[in-house]
Amino acid sequence: MTDDANVTDDGVVILVGSGQQAYREYLLAGAARRRPIWILDAAAPTWQTEYVIGSTTVELLDRERLVPDQEALIAAAEAVAAEHRVVGVFSYDETLVVTTALIAERLGLPGLTPRGADNCRNKHNTRQLLTAAGLPQPHFAYVTDAEEALAAADSFGYPVVLKPRGMGASIGVIRVDGPEAVRAAFEVADTASHGGNSAYEGGVLVEECVMGPEISIDGVVFDGGWTPLFLAHKEVGLEPCFEETGHMVSATDPLLADEELLGVLKDAHRALGVGYGITHTEVKLTSRGPVIIEVNARLGGDLIPYLGSLATGIEPGEVAVEVATGTRPEWTPATARTVGIRFLYPHRNGTVRSVDVPSLADSPGLLEANVMVRPGTSLLLPPDGYLSRYANLICAGESPLSCEESLAKAAALTTIVLDS
């Protein structure tokens, strides 16, 4: 589709993959407020229509190998560029960041280089480069079978963490507390690796299980310089897996000015060759200082940037599209509060009969209560399935404590009924 009357002299920005509406609409809406957006997507736009001036329907992934169809996507982008002045390209989809970098390279646009994107996408590459730079991270080993995993785990000492090298959202990540559980954990992580991009299939990272609170930082990289945007404190559950059950963002979090943390993050982005774009970095705060868990070449998921916008008034979609065009972004916080999200999981595997969430009037501090599944949906807990959330709750408060209290009260008022 196209509407040439709306293609302004400012040129268009290509978005590769628009994502799920529930998780990504706010980003597309923000980007569209700054620049005309053209999407490359696997289906014709529906909810996206009001935000875009054009679209190209193209397979994002090879259906058999689940690998981005890079040549098809590059050709689609070139076809857009043949008709319109393309001034930028970006993506917030983990599986598409390398392909997006290849498009930028082919069209001569600003953005991540393919090498920088792959250094983030391939967790083994990340570990090797951060090690070479002397940056703090877990001890690790890349293994291809259960016996190698056991030897590595024994050498590190328990607990350890096993994870696929190319998945996101903590899929296939599992903690192991002793040698008797290593083989089963290897199968979980290795099996999960075959559910994504085949370029990262097989092989598992065995890592030291570092202890301490976990945070994530969405940051802007422009002309090689990294600057923090939002910082979230993460909650995980469903042990021994690491399902992300909640996040909390405070506009005035003192860690945003922590010199040690910021120094480590700036050095990490240089080591990975990330010169332009927005990244989402996960860090453990340990007794030996901040330890990098991973760096992702995209905005954070789980609505973390949305929490950031609610807490500060800064619009991440607007910032992302400015960076994509090679424009140095500027942002000024318009508000200062704490905003958190809680994702609710069933207590067992089952099929959803009904979900009820509280009204805003019944729960002080509650900003949103969103049902995430329909009746008849099958929910499977790890390792049988991942991200089996039936609702999310978003609350605001003057402090993390007041926000947490509001989340707890709203969660107590939310119910799910499963078929037996």
N, C-alpha and C positions, 0 to 999 in steps of 0.2 A: 504494500500500500504506500501511497505517497500523497502529499499535499504540497505541491511546489510553491503555492502562495505563502506558505508558512516558513519556507526555508530562507532565512534572513542572510544578510551580507556577513553576519558573524560566522557563518559556516555551521556545520553539524558535528556533533560528537557521536561516535558509534559506541553503543553499549553491547557487549557480547554476553548474552544470556541475562534475562530479566529476573530469574529466580522465582521463588514462591511468593505469592502475594502477601501471605501472613507475615513473612519474615523480611521482605525486601521492598514492598511498595513505597515505604517512606523514603528510601534512598532514591528510587526513580523519580518520585515527586520532587525531591529536593534538587536533583540534577536538572530536571526540566525547567525549574524556575530560573536557572542560570543560562542554559544553552539549549538550542534545539537538539533533540535526541533522536537518533535512528537506531533501532534495535535489530540485532541478528539473533533470531530465536528459533526454537524447534517447531513452534506453532504460531499461527496468526494471532495477533494481539487481541485480547478481550479486555481485562481490567486495565491493561497498559495503554489502551487507545488514547485516553485523555492526556497522557503525558508525552506522547511521541509524535513526531511529524512524518515518520515513515518507518517501515520495517521490511526485513527480508526473512522469509521463512527458509531455514537451512538446518540440516541435522547438526546438532551440537556435538553429539557423540556417535561414534561408530557403534551400531546396535549390537554387534557381536563382541567386540573387544572392549567396549565402554571407554575408548580413547577418543579425545577430541579429534574431530575430522579437520585437521589443521588446513589442508589444502582447500577444502570446500569453504571453510570459514574465511581464509585469506582471499579466495576468489570472490566471495560475497562482498567482502569489505572493498576490494578493488572495484567491483561493479558500482558500489555506492559512490566511491571516489571519482568514478568516471562521469557521474551525473551531478555531483554536488561537491562543494569544497569541504573536505573533511579536515577538521582542526584538532581532533583528539579521539582516543579510543580508550575504554577502560572496562573492567569487569570486577564484580565482587563475588564471583563464583570460584571456589578453590580449584575446581577441575579445569578452569578455562584461563587461568592467569598466564600460563606459558604461551598458549595460543594467542592471547591478547597481546603479549609482548612481541610475538612474531609479526602480528598485523602492524603494530606500531613501527617495527623495524622496516617492514616492506613498504609502508606508506610514508616513511620518513617523519614520523610523529614523535612527540615527547612521550616519555613513559619508561617503565621498567625494561631493561634489556632481557632477552631470552635467558641469558646466563644468570642474571640476578633473580629472575622469577623461578628458574629451576633450582637454584640454590636454596630457596625457601620451600619450594614444593617437595623436593626430595629430602626427607629428614636425615638421611645418612649423609648427604652432601653438607647439610647445615652443620651437623656434628663435626665433621672433618674440618670444615673451614673455621669454625669457632675454636676448635682445639688448636689449630695452627696459629690462630691469633692470640692464644693464651687467655681466652675469655671464660668466665665461670659457667660451667654446665655440668650435668651429671656425667659420671664415668659411663662409658657405653661400649657396646660391641655389636657389630652387624653379623648375624648368624643365619644359616640357611637350613638347619635341621635342629631337632630337639636336643641331640647330644651336645652340639656346640652351645646351645642356649643354656644347658645345665652347667657346662664348664665355665661359661662366662658368669652366670649367676653365682656359682660357688666362689669364683675369684673376687667378685665384688662384695659378697656378703649380703645377707637378707635383711629387709625385703628388697626386691627388685621390681622393675616395671618392664613388661614386654609390650611392644606396640608395632603396628605396621609402619612401613617407611613412607607411605604416600596417602594415608587417609586423613580425614578431618573429623571434628566434632567428637573426639575421644572414642571413635568407633574402633573396636578391637583392642583397646588399651586395657591392660589388666595387671593388677599387683599380685606378686607371688611372695608368700611369707616363708617358704621353705622348699627344699629340693624336691620333695614328693609331688609338688604341684606344678613344676616347671614344664613337663611334657604336655600336660593338658592346656596350660596357658599358651605354650607355643602354638598349639593347634588353633586356639581361639584367635590369636593375633595373625597367624599365617592365613587362616581361612578368611578373615576380614579383609586382608589385602587383596583377595581375589574378587571382592565386591566393588572395586573401583577401577581406576585407570590401569590398564594392563601394563603400561610402561613402568609401574611401580609394584607389580605383582611379585609375590614370593619374597622370602627373606623377612627377618624380624630384627628390630632393635631391642637389645637387652640393656636396660639402663639402671643405674643406681637410683633407688627411690629416695629422693631428697625430701627432707621434712621441713614443713613451714607453710604459712598461708600462701595461697596462690592468687596472683593478680594478672590482669591483662591490660595492655596499653595499646590503644589505637593512636598511631602517630603519622605525621606528614613528613615525607622525604622530598625535599626540593633542592635541586642542584647539589646533591650529595649531603645536605644537612638535614638531620632528623629533629623533629619537634613534637612533643607529646600533645595529643588532642583530648582524649578521654582516658581515664584509668578506672578499671572495674575490679572489685574484689569478688572472687569466684567461690561458689559453693558447689561441692561435688557429693555424690551419693551412690547408692547401689553397689557398695563394696562387694568384691574386690575390683569391680570395674570403676570407671571414672566418669559416670554420667554427670553432665553439668546441670545442676538443679536450680541454680540461681546466680544472679550477679547484682552488684550494688555499685553505683557511681555517685561520687560526691564532687560537686563543682570545686570545692576548696580542699580537696584531699592533699595533705602535706607531702605525700609521695610525689606529687607532680613537680615538686621543687627539690627532691632529694638528689644531691649531686652525684653520689655513688651510683644510684640506679640509672640516672640519666646518662652518665658517662659510659656505663656498660652498654646501654642500648644504642647510643651513638656509635660506639666502636663495633658493635655487632652488625649494624647495617652497612658500615664501611667494609667489614670483612666479607659480607655476603654479596657485595657488589650492587647494593640497592641504592640507586641514585635519584630516582623519581617515583612517586606513587604514594599510596597509603598502605600501611602495614598494621598487622595485629600480632603483637608479641606477648607470649605467655611466660611468666616469671614466677619462681618460688622465692619467697623471702626467708632465708635460712640463717642459721647461726654464723655461717661464714660469708654472709652477704647475699645479694641478689644472684640467683642462678637461672640462666635462660633455659626454658623448656622447649620452646619453638618460636620461629618467626614465620608469619604467614603473609604472603604478598597480596593482601586484600584487606578490606574493612572486616571487622569482627562480625561473627554471626550471633545467634541467640538474642537478637535485638539489642546488643550492647551499645552500638552507636545511637540507637533510638533512645535508650536510657540517657546517654550523654547529651542528646539534644534536649530532652525534657529537663535535665539537671542544669544545663548551661544556656540553652537557647541557641547554641551553635548547630548548624545544619550540616551533617556529614556528607550528604549527597551533593550539596553545593560545593563543599571543599574538594571532594573527590573529582568533580568534573572540571574545576579550575586547574587542579594539578595536571589532569589529563591533557589540558590544552597548553601546558607550559606557562601558565599564569601563576605567579606566586600568590598563594591564597592568603587572605587576611580574615581574621575572625575576632569578634569581640563578644565575650559572654554577656547575655542579656538578663540572666537570672543566676541564682546560686542556691541550690538545694541538693538534697540527696534523693535519688530515685533508685528503686530496686525492682527486680523481677523474680518471681518464684515459679518454676515449672513443676507441675504436679504429675506424678507417675502413679499407676495402679499398684496395689500391694501384691498382685500376682498376675500371671498371664490370664487373658480372658478376652471376651468379646463385649464391646460396650453396649449397654442397654440405654443408659441415660447419664447425662452430666448436668449438674446444677451449680451455678456460680452465684455469689452474692451480688446484690445491687450496690451501686456506689453509695446510696443513702444508708445502707445497712452496715457499711464498713468504713469508718473514718480513715482518711489517708489513701483510700483506694482510688486510683486513676482509671484503671481498666481491668476488666475481668473477661477473659477470652476463652471460649470453648474451642478446642483444637481438633476434635474428632466428631464424627457423625455416628449415630447408632448403627451397629453392625460392624464397626471397625475392630479388627483384631489387634490387640496390644500385647507385645512380647517383650519381656524384660531381658537384659543382657545375661548370658551371651546369645540367647535365642533371637533377640532383636534389639535395636537401638533407637533412641529418641522417641520412646513410646509415651509421649506426653499427652494428657487428656485436657489440660487447661493451663493457662498462664495468668498470673496476677501481677499487676504493676502498681506500686505504691510510692508515695512521696512523703518526705518528712524533713524536719529541720536538721536532723542528725541521723547517722547510721542506726543508732539505737531506736529512735522513734520510727524509722522506716521499717526496721526489722519487726517491731511490735505490730505494726499495721499489716505486714505480710503474714505474720503468724495468725492474726485474727481472721484475715480474709481466707487463709487456707483452711482454717477450722470450719468455715461456713461453706466450703466447697465439697460437693459429694459426687461420687461416681457409683453407678450400679453396673456390675458385670454379670453376664450370663454364666451360669455354672457349667 
